[in-house]
Amino acid sequence: MSMSMGNVMDLNITHEKLNGTHYLELVGEVQSYTAPKLKAILFPLSEQTKQKIIIDVEKIDFIDSIGLGVFAGAFKLTKRSNSTLILKGMKNHVRRLFEVTGLI
């Protein structure tokens, strides 16, 4: 029996630090398959004291509850570490998810 994962979208993450600010660009889907990849990059940054993290989510096509959980966890960590986390470029369908879950 052969199983195909042809519909599984990937998540590409670009990370650079300029003038003390971390810039991340996400392209693809943030879901159960790809969320650990984002968490592995975002949580260590969020735990550092007084960091500024800007995430461009304009090219995110889909976020599931696991993906939202990663963002919720990162928001908590940045609050605890006196850091700032900004999401920019949200499409309407992504914004609605964040509004419904109380993350905005």
N, C-alpha and C positions, 0 to 999 in steps of 0.2 A: 504494500500500500504506500503510495507516494502522497506527501502533503506539500502543498504549495503555499508560500506566504507572499504571493504576488501582490496582494492588496495592502500589505503593511508598508506604510509610509515611513521614511526615515526622518530624523531631525538633524539638521546641520547647525552647528553652533560656532560662531566666530567670536573670539574674545580678544580684546586689546585694551591696554591701559594707556590713557593719555592724560597728562597733567593731573595725575592722582585719581582719575575717574575710570572705573571699569565700564567698558562698553561691550555688550553682548548683542549679537544679532541672531535671531532664531528663524530658521527656514524649515517648514514642513509641518509635522504633527507632534504635539506633546500629549502622549497617551501612554498606556501601561507599558508598552514595548520600549518607548524612547525616553520616558520620564527619568529613569535612573541615570541616564547620560547627562541630563540637565541638572539633576540633583547633585551629581558628583562635582560639577563645576560651580554651581550657584551656592550651595550650602557653605563650603569653606570660605567663599568671599563674604557671605552674609554674616558669618561668625566673627569676622575681623572687626575691630573697633574703628568707628568713624570712617567707614568706607562710603563712597558714592557709587552706586551701581545703576546703570541705565540699560534697560533691555528693550531692544527694538523687536516688537512682536507683529509688525506689519505683514510679514510673510508667513504667519502661522495660519494654517488652513483649518486646524481642528485641535481642540483641547478636550480631554475627557476628565473624569473626576480625579483620576490619579495625577494627571498633569496639574489640575487646579490645586491639588494637595501639595505639590512641590512649591507652587507659588505661595500658598498660604504659609507653609513652613518657612520659606525664605523671608516673608514679611515679618513673621514672629522673630526670627533670628536677627534681622536688621534692627528691629525695634529694641531688642535686648542689648545689642552691641552698639547702640547709638549711631547706627548707620542709616543710609537712605537708599531705598529701592524705588526706581521709577520705571514704569512701563510706558513705552511710547509707540505710536503708530497702530493702535488697536482698531481693527475693523469692527463694525457694528455687532456682528454675531459673537465675536470674542468679548467685546465690552459687556454685552448682555449677560454672558456667563459669569463674569466677574461681579456684575451688579446683583444678579440673583443670589449668588453665594455670599454676598456681603463683603467681598474683598475690595470693592471700590466704595 
